[in-house]
């Protein structure tokens, strides 16, 4: 009986973890990367008819790292 409950518990927490991580990546990193690309390219990129999801997420991840590094450098964190 314990194995069944343990299996359901692991599955439940795995789904919750997946939802939280996916929500963080989709909303925060993608949005941050999208805005960063729009600012850097003066609104020309990312183009609306192309699949830019991976590029926006990677740009968001790099931008968050640079932002945190700058905040640490200037002593704001």
PyMOL Python script that loads the backbone (N, CA, C, O; Angstrom):
from pymol import cmd

cmd.read_pdbstr("""\
ATOM      1  N   UNK A   1       0.813  -1.198   0.000  1.00  0.00           N
ATOM      2  CA  UNK A   1       0.000   0.000   0.000  1.00  0.00           C
ATOM      3  C   UNK A   1       0.859   1.265   0.000  1.00  0.00           C
ATOM      4  O   UNK A   1       0.525   2.256  -0.650  1.00  0.00           O
ATOM      5  N   UNK A   2       1.963   1.216   0.734  1.00  0.00           N
ATOM      6  CA  UNK A   2       2.838   2.389   0.790  1.00  0.00           C
ATOM      7  C   UNK A   2       3.438   2.713  -0.575  1.00  0.00           C
ATOM      8  O   UNK A   2       3.639   3.879  -0.914  1.00  0.00           O
ATOM      9  N   UNK A   3       3.722   1.665  -1.359  1.00  0.00           N
ATOM     10  CA  UNK A   3       4.312   1.885  -2.682  1.00  0.00           C
ATOM     11  C   UNK A   3       3.361   2.631  -3.600  1.00  0.00           C
ATOM     12  O   UNK A   3       3.788   3.449  -4.415  1.00  0.00           O
ATOM     13  N   UNK A   4       2.077   2.351  -3.468  1.00  0.00           N
ATOM     14  CA  UNK A   4       1.081   3.015  -4.307  1.00  0.00           C
ATOM     15  C   UNK A   4       0.989   4.494  -3.939  1.00  0.00           C
ATOM     16  O   UNK A   4       0.996   5.357  -4.817  1.00  0.00           O
ATOM     17  N   UNK A   5       0.903   4.784  -2.650  1.00  0.00           N
ATOM     18  CA  UNK A   5       0.819   6.172  -2.188  1.00  0.00           C
ATOM     19  C   UNK A   5       2.099   6.922  -2.541  1.00  0.00           C
ATOM     20  O   UNK A   5       2.050   8.081  -2.953  1.00  0.00           O
ATOM     21  N   UNK A   6       3.247   6.259  -2.379  1.00  0.00           N
ATOM     22  CA  UNK A   6       4.522   6.893  -2.713  1.00  0.00           C
ATOM     23  C   UNK A   6       4.601   7.203  -4.204  1.00  0.00           C
ATOM     24  O   UNK A   6       5.100   8.257  -4.598  1.00  0.00           O
ATOM     25  N   UNK A   7       4.112   6.286  -5.030  1.00  0.00           N
ATOM     26  CA  UNK A   7       4.104   6.510  -6.474  1.00  0.00           C
ATOM     27  C   UNK A   7       3.235   7.685  -6.865  1.00  0.00           C
ATOM     28  O   UNK A   7       3.621   8.506  -7.697  1.00  0.00           O
ATOM     29  N   UNK A   8       2.045   7.764  -6.253  1.00  0.00           N
ATOM     30  CA  UNK A   8       1.164   8.894  -6.547  1.00  0.00           C
ATOM     31  C   UNK A   8       1.757  10.212  -6.061  1.00  0.00           C
ATOM     32  O   UNK A   8       1.625  11.239  -6.727  1.00  0.00           O
ATOM     33  N   UNK A   9       2.410  10.181  -4.905  1.00  0.00           N
ATOM     34  CA  UNK A   9       3.042  11.395  -4.374  1.00  0.00           C
ATOM     35  C   UNK A   9       4.163  11.890  -5.269  1.00  0.00           C
ATOM     36  O   UNK A   9       4.270  13.085  -5.544  1.00  0.00           O
ATOM     37  N   UNK A  10       5.008  10.953  -5.729  1.00  0.00           N
ATOM     38  CA  UNK A  10       6.102  11.338  -6.632  1.00  0.00           C
ATOM     39  C   UNK A  10       5.558  11.895  -7.940  1.00  0.00           C
ATOM     40  O   UNK A  10       6.061  12.894  -8.454  1.00  0.00           O
ATOM     41  N   UNK A  11       4.538  11.250  -8.471  1.00  0.00           N
ATOM     42  CA  UNK A  11       3.942  11.716  -9.728  1.00  0.00           C
ATOM     43  C   UNK A  11       3.325  13.098  -9.551  1.00  0.00           C
ATOM     44  O   UNK A  11       3.485  13.961 -10.414  1.00  0.00           O
ATOM     45  N   UNK A  12       2.628  13.315  -8.452  1.00  0.00           N
ATOM     46  CA  UNK A  12       2.000  14.601  -8.190  1.00  0.00           C
ATOM     47  C   UNK A  12       3.040  15.717  -8.105  1.00  0.00           C
ATOM     48  O   UNK A  12       2.887  16.766  -8.731  1.00  0.00           O
ATOM     49  N   UNK A  13       4.099  15.484  -7.326  1.00  0.00           N
ATOM     50  CA  UNK A  13       5.125  16.519  -7.174  1.00  0.00           C
ATOM     51  C   UNK A  13       5.930  16.719  -8.458  1.00  0.00           C
ATOM     52  O   UNK A  13       6.414  17.821  -8.716  1.00  0.00           O
ATOM     53  N   UNK A  14       6.075  15.677  -9.255  1.00  0.00           N
ATOM     54  CA  UNK A  14       6.758  15.818 -10.540  1.00  0.00           C
ATOM     55  C   UNK A  14       5.953  16.711 -11.476  1.00  0.00           C
ATOM     56  O   UNK A  14       6.516  17.536 -12.195  1.00  0.00           O
ATOM     57  N   UNK A  15       4.621  16.541 -11.464  1.00  0.00           N
ATOM     58  CA  UNK A  15       3.751  17.375 -12.295  1.00  0.00           C
ATOM     59  C   UNK A  15       3.772  18.819 -11.806  1.00  0.00           C
ATOM     60  O   UNK A  15       3.837  19.745 -12.615  1.00  0.00           O
ATOM     61  N   UNK A  16       3.718  19.021 -10.493  1.00  0.00           N
ATOM     62  CA  UNK A  16       3.762  20.381  -9.937  1.00  0.00           C
ATOM     63  C   UNK A  16       5.093  21.043 -10.292  1.00  0.00           C
ATOM     64  O   UNK A  16       5.114  22.211 -10.680  1.00  0.00           O
ATOM     65  N   UNK A  17       6.192  20.318 -10.167  1.00  0.00           N
ATOM     66  CA  UNK A  17       7.504  20.864 -10.519  1.00  0.00           C
ATOM     67  C   UNK A  17       7.556  21.224 -12.001  1.00  0.00           C
ATOM     68  O   UNK A  17       8.079  22.277 -12.364  1.00  0.00           O
ATOM     69  N   UNK A  18       7.020  20.360 -12.856  1.00  0.00           N
ATOM     70  CA  UNK A  18       7.016  20.618 -14.292  1.00  0.00           C
ATOM     71  C   UNK A  18       6.210  21.869 -14.605  1.00  0.00           C
ATOM     72  O   UNK A  18       6.623  22.685 -15.428  1.00  0.00           O
ATOM     73  N   UNK A  19       5.059  22.025 -13.952  1.00  0.00           N
ATOM     74  CA  UNK A  19       4.219  23.198 -14.198  1.00  0.00           C
ATOM     75  C   UNK A  19       4.938  24.468 -13.752  1.00  0.00           C
ATOM     76  O   UNK A  19       4.925  25.465 -14.473  1.00  0.00           O
ATOM     77  N   UNK A  20       5.558  24.450 -12.586  1.00  0.00           N
ATOM     78  CA  UNK A  20       6.253  25.641 -12.092  1.00  0.00           C
ATOM     79  C   UNK A  20       7.439  26.005 -12.966  1.00  0.00           C
ATOM     80  O   UNK A  20       7.624  27.177 -13.297  1.00  0.00           O
ATOM     81  N   UNK A  21       8.239  25.030 -13.343  1.00  0.00           N
ATOM     82  CA  UNK A  21       9.402  25.307 -14.191  1.00  0.00           C
ATOM     83  C   UNK A  21       8.944  25.785 -15.557  1.00  0.00           C
ATOM     84  O   UNK A  21       9.489  26.752 -16.088  1.00  0.00           O
ATOM     85  N   UNK A  22       7.949  25.122 -16.134  1.00  0.00           N
ATOM     86  CA  UNK A  22       7.452  25.515 -17.447  1.00  0.00           C
ATOM     87  C   UNK A  22       6.842  26.910 -17.397  1.00  0.00           C
ATOM     88  O   UNK A  22       7.023  27.704 -18.320  1.00  0.00           O
ATOM     89  N   UNK A  23       6.126  27.207 -16.333  1.00  0.00           N
ATOM     90  CA  UNK A  23       5.535  28.537 -16.202  1.00  0.00           C
ATOM     91  C   UNK A  23       6.619  29.599 -16.081  1.00  0.00           C
ATOM     92  O   UNK A  23       6.497  30.673 -16.669  1.00  0.00           O
ATOM     93  N   UNK A  24       7.680  29.316 -15.326  1.00  0.00           N
ATOM     94  CA  UNK A  24       8.784  30.267 -15.186  1.00  0.00           C
ATOM     95  C   UNK A  24       9.460  30.509 -16.525  1.00  0.00           C
ATOM     96  O   UNK A  24       9.714  31.652 -16.903  1.00  0.00           O
ATOM     97  N   UNK A  25       9.751  29.432 -17.239  1.00  0.00           N
ATOM     98  CA  UNK A  25      10.439  29.570 -18.521  1.00  0.00           C
ATOM     99  C   UNK A  25       9.553  30.274 -19.531  1.00  0.00           C
ATOM    100  O   UNK A  25      10.000  31.190 -20.221  1.00  0.00           O
ATOM    101  N   UNK A  26       8.300  29.852 -19.621  1.00  0.00           N
ATOM    102  CA  UNK A  26       7.405  30.418 -20.635  1.00  0.00           C
ATOM    103  C   UNK A  26       7.062  31.879 -20.372  1.00  0.00           C
ATOM    104  O   UNK A  26       7.035  32.688 -21.300  1.00  0.00           O
ATOM    105  N   UNK A  27       6.803  32.217 -19.131  1.00  0.00           N
ATOM    106  CA  UNK A  27       6.356  33.582 -18.874  1.00  0.00           C
ATOM    107  C   UNK A  27       7.526  34.534 -18.646  1.00  0.00           C
ATOM    108  O   UNK A  27       7.632  35.563 -19.313  1.00  0.00           O
ATOM    109  N   UNK A  28       8.394  34.194 -17.713  1.00  0.00           N
ATOM    110  CA  UNK A  28       9.430  35.136 -17.323  1.00  0.00           C
ATOM    111  C   UNK A  28      10.583  35.178 -18.326  1.00  0.00           C
ATOM    112  O   UNK A  28      10.888  36.239 -18.870  1.00  0.00           O
ATOM    113  N   UNK A  29      11.224  34.039 -18.575  1.00  0.00           N
ATOM    114  CA  UNK A  29      12.399  34.054 -19.447  1.00  0.00           C
ATOM    115  C   UNK A  29      12.033  34.415 -20.879  1.00  0.00           C
ATOM    116  O   UNK A  29      12.740  35.194 -21.519  1.00  0.00           O
ATOM    117  N   UNK A  30      10.939  33.860 -21.389  1.00  0.00           N
ATOM    118  CA  UNK A  30      10.537  34.183 -22.758  1.00  0.00           C
ATOM    119  C   UNK A  30      10.179  35.657 -22.880  1.00  0.00           C
ATOM    120  O   UNK A  30      10.583  36.315 -23.839  1.00  0.00           O
ATOM    121  N   UNK A  31       9.432  36.177 -21.926  1.00  0.00           N
ATOM    122  CA  UNK A  31       9.050  37.591 -21.966  1.00  0.00           C
ATOM    123  C   UNK A  31      10.242  38.521 -21.827  1.00  0.00           C
ATOM    124  O   UNK A  31      10.344  39.524 -22.534  1.00  0.00           O
ATOM    125  N   UNK A  32      11.146  38.183 -20.910  1.00  0.00           N
ATOM    126  CA  UNK A  32      12.341  39.003 -20.699  1.00  0.00           C
ATOM    127  C   UNK A  32      13.229  38.992 -21.945  1.00  0.00           C
ATOM    128  O   UNK A  32      13.771  40.024 -22.341  1.00  0.00           O
ATOM    129  N   UNK A  33      13.371  37.820 -22.554  1.00  0.00           N
ATOM    130  CA  UNK A  33      14.162  37.718 -23.782  1.00  0.00           C
ATOM    131  C   UNK A  33      13.519  38.435 -24.948  1.00  0.00           C
ATOM    132  O   UNK A  33      14.210  39.064 -25.749  1.00  0.00           O
ATOM    133  N   UNK A  34      12.203  38.348 -25.055  1.00  0.00           N
ATOM    134  CA  UNK A  34      11.484  39.026 -26.125  1.00  0.00           C
ATOM    135  C   UNK A  34      11.674  40.538 -26.028  1.00  0.00           C
ATOM    136  O   UNK A  34      11.986  41.202 -27.016  1.00  0.00           O
ATOM    137  N   UNK A  35      11.481  41.064 -24.833  1.00  0.00           N
ATOM    138  CA  UNK A  35      11.641  42.505 -24.630  1.00  0.00           C
ATOM    139  C   UNK A  35      13.092  42.922 -24.874  1.00  0.00           C
ATOM    140  O   UNK A  35      13.344  43.964 -25.479  1.00  0.00           O
ATOM    141  N   UNK A  36      14.040  42.118 -24.410  1.00  0.00           N
ATOM    142  CA  UNK A  36      15.460  42.430 -24.621  1.00  0.00           C
ATOM    143  C   UNK A  36      15.801  42.465 -26.103  1.00  0.00           C
ATOM    144  O   UNK A  36      16.499  43.374 -26.555  1.00  0.00           O
ATOM    145  N   UNK A  37      15.317  41.483 -26.870  1.00  0.00           N
ATOM    146  CA  UNK A  37      15.577  41.478 -28.314  1.00  0.00           C
ATOM    147  C   UNK A  37      14.936  42.677 -28.999  1.00  0.00           C
ATOM    148  O   UNK A  37      15.535  43.277 -29.891  1.00  0.00           O
ATOM    149  N   UNK A  38      13.727  43.028 -28.589  1.00  0.00           N
ATOM    150  CA  UNK A  38      13.062  44.196 -29.181  1.00  0.00           C
ATOM    151  C   UNK A  38      13.847  45.480 -28.901  1.00  0.00           C
ATOM    152  O   UNK A  38      13.964  46.340 -29.774  1.00  0.00           O
ATOM    153  N   UNK A  39      14.378  45.609 -27.695  1.00  0.00           N
ATOM    154  CA  UNK A  39      15.134  46.816 -27.341  1.00  0.00           C
ATOM    155  C   UNK A  39      16.463  46.860 -28.087  1.00  0.00           C
ATOM    156  O   UNK A  39      16.831  47.891 -28.651  1.00  0.00           O
ATOM    157  N   UNK A  40      17.177  45.743 -28.089  1.00  0.00           N
ATOM    158  CA  UNK A  40      18.506  45.709 -28.722  1.00  0.00           C
ATOM    159  C   UNK A  40      18.408  45.933 -30.227  1.00  0.00           C
ATOM    160  O   UNK A  40      19.240  46.640 -30.796  1.00  0.00           O
ATOM    161  N   UNK A  41      17.406  45.345 -30.885  1.00  0.00           N
ATOM    162  CA  UNK A  41      17.291  45.460 -32.337  1.00  0.00           C
ATOM    163  C   UNK A  41      16.372  46.595 -32.768  1.00  0.00           C
ATOM    164  O   UNK A  41      16.024  46.697 -33.945  1.00  0.00           O
ATOM    165  N   UNK A  42      15.978  47.443 -31.833  1.00  0.00           N
ATOM    166  CA  UNK A  42      15.105  48.592 -32.099  1.00  0.00           C
ATOM    167  C   UNK A  42      13.785  48.166 -32.750  1.00  0.00           C
ATOM    168  O   UNK A  42      13.281  48.837 -33.651  1.00  0.00           O
ATOM    169  N   UNK A  43      13.238  47.051 -32.285  1.00  0.00           N
ATOM    170  CA  UNK A  43      11.929  46.602 -32.722  1.00  0.00           C
ATOM    171  C   UNK A  43      11.884  45.760 -33.973  1.00  0.00           C
ATOM    172  O   UNK A  43      10.798  45.372 -34.404  1.00  0.00           O
ATOM    173  N   UNK A  44      13.034  45.459 -34.580  1.00  0.00           N
ATOM    174  CA  UNK A  44      13.032  44.702 -35.824  1.00  0.00           C
ATOM    175  C   UNK A  44      12.986  43.192 -35.613  1.00  0.00           C
ATOM    176  O   UNK A  44      12.548  42.453 -36.495  1.00  0.00           O
ATOM    177  N   UNK A  45      13.430  42.741 -34.467  1.00  0.00           N
ATOM    178  CA  UNK A  45      13.497  41.315 -34.220  1.00  0.00           C
ATOM    179  C   UNK A  45      12.983  41.026 -32.831  1.00  0.00           C
ATOM    180  O   UNK A  45      13.248  41.846 -31.951  1.00  0.00           O
ATOM    181  N   UNK A  46      12.302  39.988 -32.548  1.00  0.00           N
ATOM    182  CA  UNK A  46      11.923  38.827 -33.348  1.00  0.00           C
ATOM    183  C   UNK A  46      10.756  39.136 -34.267  1.00  0.00           C
ATOM    184  O   UNK A  46       9.842  39.881 -33.913  1.00  0.00           O
ATOM    185  N   UNK A  47      10.805  38.558 -35.435  1.00  0.00           N
ATOM    186  CA  UNK A  47       9.761  38.780 -36.427  1.00  0.00           C
ATOM    187  C   UNK A  47       8.535  37.948 -36.087  1.00  0.00           C
ATOM    188  O   UNK A  47       8.672  36.828 -35.595  1.00  0.00           O
ATOM    189  N   UNK A  48       7.345  38.471 -36.337  1.00  0.00           N
ATOM    190  CA  UNK A  48       6.126  37.795 -35.892  1.00  0.00           C
ATOM    191  C   UNK A  48       5.811  36.483 -36.606  1.00  0.00           C
ATOM    192  O   UNK A  48       5.136  35.639 -36.015  1.00  0.00           O
ATOM    193  N   UNK A  49       6.253  36.265 -37.821  1.00  0.00           N
ATOM    194  CA  UNK A  49       5.890  35.068 -38.583  1.00  0.00           C
ATOM    195  C   UNK A  49       6.882  33.924 -38.418  1.00  0.00           C
ATOM    196  O   UNK A  49       6.760  32.917 -39.116  1.00  0.00           O
ATOM    197  N   UNK A  50       7.829  34.034 -37.549  1.00  0.00           N
ATOM    198  CA  UNK A  50       8.855  32.998 -37.370  1.00  0.00           C
ATOM    199  C   UNK A  50       8.751  32.392 -35.981  1.00  0.00           C
ATOM    200  O   UNK A  50       8.185  32.989 -35.065  1.00  0.00           O
ATOM    201  N   UNK A  51       9.313  31.181 -35.841  1.00  0.00           N
ATOM    202  CA  UNK A  51       9.348  30.512 -34.542  1.00  0.00           C
ATOM    203  C   UNK A  51      10.591  30.985 -33.803  1.00  0.00           C
ATOM    204  O   UNK A  51      11.700  30.536 -34.096  1.00  0.00           O
ATOM    205  N   UNK A  52      10.413  31.879 -32.854  1.00  0.00           N
ATOM    206  CA  UNK A  52      11.522  32.485 -32.122  1.00  0.00           C
ATOM    207  C   UNK A  52      11.534  32.111 -30.657  1.00  0.00           C
ATOM    208  O   UNK A  52      12.201  32.770 -29.860  1.00  0.00           O
ATOM    209  N   UNK A  53      10.810  31.064 -30.281  1.00  0.00           N
ATOM    210  CA  UNK A  53      10.660  30.738 -28.874  1.00  0.00           C
ATOM    211  C   UNK A  53      12.000  30.405 -28.218  1.00  0.00           C
ATOM    212  O   UNK A  53      12.309  30.928 -27.148  1.00  0.00           O
ATOM    213  N   UNK A  54      12.788  29.551 -28.841  1.00  0.00           N
ATOM    214  CA  UNK A  54      14.075  29.156 -28.258  1.00  0.00           C
ATOM    215  C   UNK A  54      15.026  30.342 -28.170  1.00  0.00           C
ATOM    216  O   UNK A  54      15.718  30.511 -27.166  1.00  0.00           O
ATOM    217  N   UNK A  55      15.063  31.149 -29.198  1.00  0.00           N
ATOM    218  CA  UNK A  55      15.935  32.322 -29.196  1.00  0.00           C
ATOM    219  C   UNK A  55      15.539  33.291 -28.094  1.00  0.00           C
ATOM    220  O   UNK A  55      16.407  33.847 -27.422  1.00  0.00           O
ATOM    221  N   UNK A  56      14.258  33.501 -27.899  1.00  0.00           N
ATOM    222  CA  UNK A  56      13.789  34.413 -26.846  1.00  0.00           C
ATOM    223  C   UNK A  56      14.120  33.862 -25.464  1.00  0.00           C
ATOM    224  O   UNK A  56      14.510  34.621 -24.576  1.00  0.00           O
ATOM    225  N   UNK A  57      13.971  32.549 -25.270  1.00  0.00           N
ATOM    226  CA  UNK A  57      14.264  31.953 -23.969  1.00  0.00           C
ATOM    227  C   UNK A  57      15.752  32.029 -23.660  1.00  0.00           C
ATOM    228  O   UNK A  57      16.130  32.368 -22.539  1.00  0.00           O
ATOM    229  N   UNK A  58      16.606  31.719 -24.638  1.00  0.00           N
ATOM    230  CA  UNK A  58      18.056  31.791 -24.423  1.00  0.00           C
ATOM    231  C   UNK A  58      18.485  33.232 -24.176  1.00  0.00           C
ATOM    232  O   UNK A  58      19.306  33.494 -23.297  1.00  0.00           O
ATOM    233  N   UNK A  59      17.934  34.164 -24.943  1.00  0.00           N
ATOM    234  CA  UNK A  59      18.246  35.573 -24.731  1.00  0.00           C
ATOM    235  C   UNK A  59      17.783  36.033 -23.350  1.00  0.00           C
ATOM    236  O   UNK A  59      18.471  36.809 -22.688  1.00  0.00           O
ATOM    237  N   UNK A  60      16.627  35.555 -22.922  1.00  0.00           N
ATOM    238  CA  UNK A  60      16.130  35.897 -21.589  1.00  0.00           C
ATOM    239  C   UNK A  60      17.029  35.356 -20.498  1.00  0.00           C
ATOM    240  O   UNK A  60      17.292  36.043 -19.511  1.00  0.00           O
ATOM    241  N   UNK A  61      17.506  34.125 -20.664  1.00  0.00           N
ATOM    242  CA  UNK A  61      18.407  33.531 -19.681  1.00  0.00           C
ATOM    243  C   UNK A  61      19.716  34.301 -19.598  1.00  0.00           C
ATOM    244  O   UNK A  61      20.211  34.568 -18.503  1.00  0.00           O
ATOM    245  N   UNK A  62      20.271  34.655 -20.729  1.00  0.00           N
ATOM    246  CA  UNK A  62      21.514  35.430 -20.757  1.00  0.00           C
ATOM    247  C   UNK A  62      21.281  36.823 -20.170  1.00  0.00           C
ATOM    248  O   UNK A  62      22.116  37.330 -19.421  1.00  0.00           O
ATOM    249  N   UNK A  63      20.157  37.434 -20.506  1.00  0.00           N
ATOM    250  CA  UNK A  63      19.860  38.775 -20.008  1.00  0.00           C
ATOM    251  C   UNK A  63      19.671  38.792 -18.492  1.00  0.00           C
ATOM    252  O   UNK A  63      20.109  39.725 -17.818  1.00  0.00           O
ATOM    253  N   UNK A  64      19.022  37.764 -17.964  1.00  0.00           N
ATOM    254  CA  UNK A  64      18.850  37.680 -16.508  1.00  0.00           C
ATOM    255  C   UNK A  64      20.214  37.539 -15.841  1.00  0.00           C
ATOM    256  O   UNK A  64      20.470  38.167 -14.814  1.00  0.00           O
ATOM    257  N   UNK A  65      21.094  36.715 -16.420  1.00  0.00           N
ATOM    258  CA  UNK A  65      22.442  36.557 -15.874  1.00  0.00           C
ATOM    259  C   UNK A  65      23.230  37.852 -15.891  1.00  0.00           C
ATOM    260  O   UNK A  65      23.906  38.184 -14.917  1.00  0.00           O
ATOM    261  N   UNK A  66      23.149  38.579 -16.985  1.00  0.00           N
ATOM    262  CA  UNK A  66      23.854  39.859 -17.090  1.00  0.00           C
ATOM    263  C   UNK A  66      23.269  40.870 -16.106  1.00  0.00           C
ATOM    264  O   UNK A  66      24.012  41.620 -15.474  1.00  0.00           O
ATOM    265  N   UNK A  67      21.953  40.894 -15.974  1.00  0.00           N
ATOM    266  CA  UNK A  67      21.313  41.815 -15.043  1.00  0.00           C
ATOM    267  C   UNK A  67      21.729  41.530 -13.605  1.00  0.00           C
ATOM    268  O   UNK A  67      22.051  42.452 -12.856  1.00  0.00           O
ATOM    269  N   UNK A  68      21.722  40.263 -13.221  1.00  0.00           N
ATOM    270  CA  UNK A  68      22.133  39.896 -11.860  1.00  0.00           C
ATOM    271  C   UNK A  68      23.608  40.237 -11.640  1.00  0.00           C
ATOM    272  O   UNK A  68      23.976  40.725 -10.572  1.00  0.00           O
ATOM    273  N   UNK A  69      24.453  39.984 -12.642  1.00  0.00           N
ATOM    274  CA  UNK A  69      25.879  40.308 -12.520  1.00  0.00           C
ATOM    275  C   UNK A  69      26.089  41.816 -12.350  1.00  0.00           C
ATOM    276  O   UNK A  69      26.923  42.240 -11.550  1.00  0.00           O
ATOM    277  N   UNK A  70      25.343  42.614 -13.091  1.00  0.00           N
ATOM    278  CA  UNK A  70      25.461  44.069 -12.958  1.00  0.00           C
ATOM    279  C   UNK A  70      24.955  44.563 -11.601  1.00  0.00           C
ATOM    280  O   UNK A  70      25.535  45.471 -11.005  1.00  0.00           O
ATOM    281  N   UNK A  71      23.881  43.963 -11.128  1.00  0.00           N
ATOM    282  CA  UNK A  71      23.384  44.350  -9.812  1.00  0.00           C
ATOM    283  C   UNK A  71      24.377  43.996  -8.713  1.00  0.00           C
ATOM    284  O   UNK A  71      24.555  44.760  -7.764  1.00  0.00           O
ATOM    285  N   UNK A  72      25.023  42.841  -8.840  1.00  0.00           N
ATOM    286  CA  UNK A  72      26.054  42.466  -7.864  1.00  0.00           C
ATOM    287  C   UNK A  72      27.259  43.375  -7.994  1.00  0.00           C
ATOM    288  O   UNK A  72      27.835  43.780  -6.984  1.00  0.00           O
ATOM    289  N   UNK A  73      27.651  43.704  -9.209  1.00  0.00           N
ATOM    290  CA  UNK A  73      28.820  44.559  -9.439  1.00  0.00           C
ATOM    291  C   UNK A  73      28.638  45.938  -8.817  1.00  0.00           C
ATOM    292  O   UNK A  73      29.571  46.490  -8.233  1.00  0.00           O
ATOM    293  N   UNK A  74      27.449  46.486  -8.943  1.00  0.00           N
ATOM    294  CA  UNK A  74      27.197  47.808  -8.410  1.00  0.00           C
ATOM    295  C   UNK A  74      26.711  47.794  -6.964  1.00  0.00           C
ATOM    296  O   UNK A  74      26.365  48.839  -6.414  1.00  0.00           O
ATOM    297  N   UNK A  75      26.684  46.633  -6.358  1.00  0.00           N
ATOM    298  CA  UNK A  75      26.365  46.511  -4.945  1.00  0.00           C
ATOM    299  C   UNK A  75      24.902  46.696  -4.596  1.00  0.00           C
ATOM    300  O   UNK A  75      24.584  47.059  -3.464  1.00  0.00           O
ATOM    301  N   UNK A  76      24.024  46.464  -5.518  1.00  0.00           N
ATOM    302  CA  UNK A  76      22.601  46.633  -5.229  1.00  0.00           C
ATOM    303  C   UNK A  76      21.968  45.368  -4.686  1.00  0.00           C
ATOM    304  O   UNK A  76      20.825  45.386  -4.230  1.00  0.00           O
ATOM    305  N   UNK A  77      22.696  44.285  -4.732  1.00  0.00           N
ATOM    306  CA  UNK A  77      22.201  43.025  -4.156  1.00  0.00           C
ATOM    307  C   UNK A  77      23.153  42.629  -3.046  1.00  0.00           C
ATOM    308  O   UNK A  77      22.956  41.599  -2.401  1.00  0.00           O
TER     309      UNK A  77
END
""", "prot")
cmd.dss("prot")
cmd.show_as("cartoon", "prot")
cmd.util.cbc("prot")
cmd.orient("prot")
